Amino acid sequence: MTPFEKEEPKPGQESVWDYPRPPALRRCDSRVRIVLQGEILADTTGALCVLETSHPPTYYLPPDDIDMQYLREVSGSSFCEWKGMASYYDLLCKGKTFQRAAWTYRHPESAYLELRDHVAFYAHVMDACYVGEEKVLPQPGNFYGGWVTSDVVGPFKGSPGTAGW
């Protein structure tokens, strides 16, 4: 599975190595907030999480709880074998452009229909992303969009040497 030793979860923690493949989709019970350039970009209690083996959770926020004035859909896409075709957004805030900093699934595969039009954000681009009152860390490597909180343990895919996991 991984050439690295898996971390043992403590009470109240989950191991990303116990997440399924294909990924699970679940509702997030916590408030989720995103700050960019000092502006509140999103604030919701309606986030969804995708939980996939070796990845910290990826949070998808409903568009009604996002200040969509900062998002500009851009050309190009990527393909997820589970969720389907992703479309991307640039974020424009206070005169700065953050390229392909968020993504959505307009027509997700049937197992992930709840994700339709919800938006996920790369934490490494933002000033801060919060789950509850905890400021998250971005998934290592800046390729995947998972958010690391104190209640998940790894190791996480994305660090150097993990491409083959």
Secondary structure as the mmCIF struct_conf table of DSSP 4:
data_model
#
loop_
_struct_conf.conf_type_id
_struct_conf.id
_struct_conf.beg_label_comp_id
_struct_conf.beg_label_asym_id
_struct_conf.beg_label_seq_id
_struct_conf.end_label_comp_id
_struct_conf.end_label_asym_id
_struct_conf.end_label_seq_id
BEND BEND1 PRO A 3 PHE A 4
HELX_LH_PP_P HELX_LH_PP_P1 GLU A 5 LYS A 10
TURN_TY1_P TURN_TY1_P1 PRO A 11 GLY A 12
STRN STRN1 GLU A 14 SER A 15
HELX_RH_3T_P HELX_RH_3T_P1 VAL A 16 ASP A 18
BEND BEND2 TYR A 19 TYR A 19
BEND BEND3 ARG A 21 PRO A 22
HELX_LH_PP_P HELX_LH_PP_P2 PRO A 23 PRO A 23
STRN STRN2 ALA A 24 ARG A 27
BEND BEND4 SER A 30 SER A 30
STRN STRN3 VAL A 32 LEU A 36
TURN_TY1_P TURN_TY1_P2 GLN A 37 GLY A 38
STRN STRN4 GLU A 39 THR A 44
BEND BEND5 THR A 45 THR A 45
STRN STRN5 LEU A 48 LEU A 51
TURN_TY1_P TURN_TY1_P3 THR A 53 SER A 54
BEND BEND6 HIS A 55 HIS A 55
STRN STRN6 THR A 58 TYR A 60
STRN STRN7 LEU A 61 LEU A 61
HELX_RH_3T_P HELX_RH_3T_P2 PRO A 63 ASP A 65
STRN STRN8 ILE A 66 ILE A 66
HELX_RH_3T_P HELX_RH_3T_P3 MET A 68 TYR A 70
STRN STRN9 LEU A 71 CYS A 80
TURN_TY1_P TURN_TY1_P4 GLU A 81 LYS A 83
STRN STRN10 GLY A 84 CYS A 93
TURN_TY1_P TURN_TY1_P5 LYS A 94 GLY A 95
STRN STRN11 LYS A 96 THR A 104
BEND BEND7 ARG A 106 HIS A 107
HELX_RH_3T_P HELX_RH_3T_P4 SER A 110 LEU A 115
TURN_TY1_P TURN_TY1_P6 ARG A 116 ASP A 117
STRN STRN12 VAL A 119 PHE A 121
HELX_RH_3T_P HELX_RH_3T_P5 ALA A 123 VAL A 125
BEND BEND8 MET A 126 ASP A 127
STRN STRN13 ALA A 128 VAL A 131
TURN_TY1_P TURN_TY1_P7 GLY A 132 GLU A 133
STRN STRN14 GLU A 134 LYS A 135
HELX_LH_PP_P HELX_LH_PP_P3 VAL A 136 VAL A 136
STRN STRN15 LEU A 137 PRO A 138
HELX_LH_PP_P HELX_LH_PP_P4 GLN A 139 GLN A 139
TURN_TY1_P TURN_TY1_P8 PRO A 140 GLY A 141
BEND BEND9 ASN A 142 TYR A 144
STRN STRN16 TRP A 147 VAL A 148
TURN_TY1_P TURN_TY1_P9 SER A 150 ASP A 151
STRN STRN17 VAL A 152 VAL A 153
TURN_TY1_P TURN_TY1_P10 LYS A 157 GLY A 158
BEND BEND10 SER A 159 SER A 159
TURN_TY1_P TURN_TY1_P11 PRO A 160 GLY A 161
TURN_TY1_P TURN_TY1_P12 ALA A 163 GLY A 164
#
